[in-house]
Amino acid sequence: MKIAYAFRRCALFPYNGGGLPSDLDNRLHFLKKTKEIGFDGIELPSMSLPETEIDDLRKQIEDSGLTCAAVRGGGGAAYPLTALKNKQNMKNAVDFASKIGAKIVNSTVTTPPKDPNGKGTYRGEPVSQGSSRHAGTLDYERTADAISEVAIIAADKDVSISIEIHQNSIVDNSWSALHLLELIDASNVGINPDLGNIYWTYDIPEETCEDAIVALAQHVNYWHCKSLYRVHIPDLEKAIYVQVPLPDGEIDYRFAISALYNVDFDGYLAIEGVRDGDQFHQDGRSVAYVKSVIKDLKG
């Protein structure tokens, strides 16, 4: 099991943004620090760059002792207005992944909210727009057809697709992930069982993280990990979720990592980085925790 950095911010004075710095010195500093705190690889968003710039970026990553573990890009196909664009985004992500040296494209199948002013546009409420609860057979069939088409292209480039369990998505729990995977039936398509997304979709989680990871373990080909504190306000039918380092939250990652270890998962466990505060301190604690759990499992 390798550990990747699915960073969600990059704050190195004077740069403060969500993506890698364009300034070479800051970029190299960020990559070096990522390696220093214990990561083996890094997750990147799909980017439209000239091939020479992709080659340069790949060399910078590899010279820092890292690999590009995954590229994220894509989207849902259940909503016709955005389906074609999202499918093309996934194809673009596959192309970028093959050039940057990543073997995984991580994609959600989220759809835009039908009522942007209504409940369930975000998370932590009793409803979730675009969810599996409201999905029909056609939603799954359209999504499966789109991913199956891209999977054929990806296979030719030695790239696999990981479908991320995500709120506002027809894949937001274990049963819906398994249902879609069965419809796709492609050897290079698997599941990213993001337990944090299952936990914070509703004000009251609809399944336990333990049940979800056991059900999905043998189908995992990439894995986002984040942990949370849940503050439930029943009178408002609302839950507020606070992200914390992996050892400090309410998701039992010792159990979850053990479930993946039990099926000999040898892919990337990707720590989804904190969005506030000192990322290297907090995400470094998450790396150290994961390594300690793996060490215990190895005996």
N, C-alpha and C positions, 0 to 999 in steps of 0.2 A: 504494500500500500504506500503510494507516494502522496506528498502533500503539495497542493497548489495554492496560490494566492489569488483568490477572486476579489481583488481589492475594489473598494467602492469610493475611495478618495485617494488623492495623492497630494499630500501637504508637505512640501519641502521648501522652506523660505528661499526665495520670494514666491515660488509657485504654489498655488492652491487651486486644484481643479479635480475633475473626476477621472480624467484620462492621463496617460503618460505625458510628461512634459515634452514639448517640442524642443526645448533647449537641451543640447546634447549632454552638458555637464550635469544638469539636474536629473536627466533621464538615467544616466549611468549611475548616479548616486542612489537613485531610487532602486534600480535593479540590484546594485551591490548590497544595499540594506536589506532588500527582500531575501537575498541569499543568506546574508549574515544571520538573520533571525530564524533561519531553519527551513525555508521553503525550497522545494525541488523544482517547481515550475510556476508559471504565471498564466492567468486567464486574461484574454484580451477581448474587447468588443471587435466585431467585424469592421474593418476599415477599408476605405477606397483610396489606395495609394499607388503611385507608379511602382513598377516592379523593382526598380533600383532602390527605392526607399524601403520596400518590404525586405529586400535582401539585406540592407543595412540594419534594419531593426532586428531581423533574425540573428544576425551576427552579434549585435550588441547583447541580446538576450543570452545567447549561447556562450559568449565570452565572459558573461557574468556568472556562469556555472548553472544557468537555469535552462528550462525548455519552455516553449509555449504549450501549455498543457491542453488548452481548449480555447475555442473562439465562440463567442455567443452572438446569436443573430437568428432572426426568423420571426415567427408569430403565428397566430391562429388562422385557420381556413374556414371556420364555421360561419363567419360573417362575410357575405359576398363582396361588400364594399372594399374590404381590405385584404381579401384572400389572395388575390394575384400578386399584390405588392409584397405581402408577407412571404409568399412562396419564393419570389425572386430574391428577397432578402436572405432567405435560407440558402439559396443557390450561391449567392454572393459570398456568404459566410463560409460555405464549403470550399469555394475557390481560394479565398483568403487563407483558410486553414491549411490547405495543401501547400501553399507557397511559404507560409510562416513556420511550417513544420509541426502543426498541431494535428493530432489524430482524432479529435472530438469537436463536433459542433454542438453546442448546447443551445436548445431552443425551447421557449415557452410556446404555448398555443393559446395565448390570451386574446381576448376580443375587446373592442372599445365598449364602454357602458352604453346601454340603450337609453338610460335616463341619467345624464351627468349630474343632475341636481338631486337625485334620489338616493336612498340608502344602498349600501353595498358597492359604492364606487371605489372604495379603498379597502379597508379591512377592519376586523374587530367589531362587526355588526351581525345581527341575526340573519342577514341575507348577504349574498355575494353575487353581483351581476356577472353574467357570463359563466356561471358555475355549472358543475356537473348536475346539480339538483334541477336545473332548468333546461338541460340539454336534451335534444332528441336524437333519434337514430341517424337522421341526415347530418347532424352536426359532426358526429363521430366518423361517418363515412366520408364526408368531404375532407375532414382533417387527415384521415388515414390515407386517402388517395393522394393528397398533396405531399405528405411526408414520404410515402412510398415512391413517388416520382423522384423526389430529391435524393432518396436513399440509393437509388440506382446510380445516379451521377456521383454521389459520394463514394460508393464502393469502388468505382473506377479510379478514384484518387486516393484510395486507402484511408478514407475518413469515415468515422462512425457518427451517428446522430444520437444525442441524448435528449429525451423529452423531459423537461423540468416540470415537476409538480408545482403549481403556482396558483395563487388566488386570482379571481376573475378569469377563470379558465375552465374548460371542460375537463381538464386533468388537474384536479385539486385534492385528490385523496388516492388511496391505494387501489380501490376497485376500479376507478375511472382510468387510472394509468394502465392497469392490466388489461382492461377492455380495449383501449386504443391500441395497445401493443399487439394484442391478438389479431386485430383487424389489419394491422400493417404487415405482420409476419415477414420481417426482413432481418437477416442475421446481424446486420450492422446498425440496428436501431435498438436502443435500450432506454433505461429510465434514470433520471436524476431525482432521487427521493429527498427533496429539500424538506426536511422535517419542520424547519422554521416556518415555511409557507403553509404547511398543514396546520400548524399550531395557531397561526395568527389570522387565518382566513375569516373565521367567525368569532363572535364574542365568547362562545363556548365551543372549543374544538370538537369536531364531529368524530374523530377517532384518536386513539392514543398513538403517540409516536412509536411506542414499542410494537403495537400491532402493525403499524404501517411498515416499519423497517423489516420485520419478520416476513411479511407478505411479499415485499418487493426485493429482498436481498439478492436473489439469484438472477434478477433482471437488470441489476445496476451496472452501468458502464461509466458513470461519472457521478460525483456527489457533492452538492453544495451543503455546507454546514455553517449554521449560525445558531446562537442561543439567545433566549429572551426571558424577561420577567413579564408576567401577565398581571395587569391590574384590572380586575373586573368590577364594573359599576352596574349592578343588576337593574337599578331603577331607571337607568338610561339605556338599558340593553346595549351596552358598549363595553369593549375591553380595550385598554391601551397597552401596547407592547413596547418594552424598552430593551434594546439590543445590548448584550454584554458579552465578554469573552466566553468561550465554550465551557470552561469549568464552573462558571458562576451562574448560569441560567437554569431554567426549569426543564430543559430537555436532557435526558440522561444519555450522553454520548458514550459513556463507557458501555452501556447496553447496546447502543446502535453500532458502534465500531466492532463490538464482539460479534454482532449478527453478520456483518460484512466479512469479518475475519473468518468466520465459520464456513463461508462459502468460497473461501480462497480468492476474494476480490483483490486484484492486483493493479487496479486503476488509480486514478487520482481522487483523493479526498480534498476538496477545494474549500478552504476556509473563506467564507464570505466576510470581508473585512468590515470593521466598524465604520460608522459614518460620522462620528463625532469624537473629539478628544485625540489623544496621542495614539495614532493607529499602530505604530511600530511597537509600543509598549503593550497595548491590549492584544493586538493580533499575534505578537510574539508569545504572549501567555497562552494563547490558543494552540499555537504550534507545539509549545513545550508540553502542554497537556496531552495532545494527541500522541506525541511520541512516547510519553510515559505510559499511556494506555496500551499502545502497541507493544512496548517493551514487556509489560506485564503479561500480555497475551502470549507472547513468545516464550515466556517462562525464563 
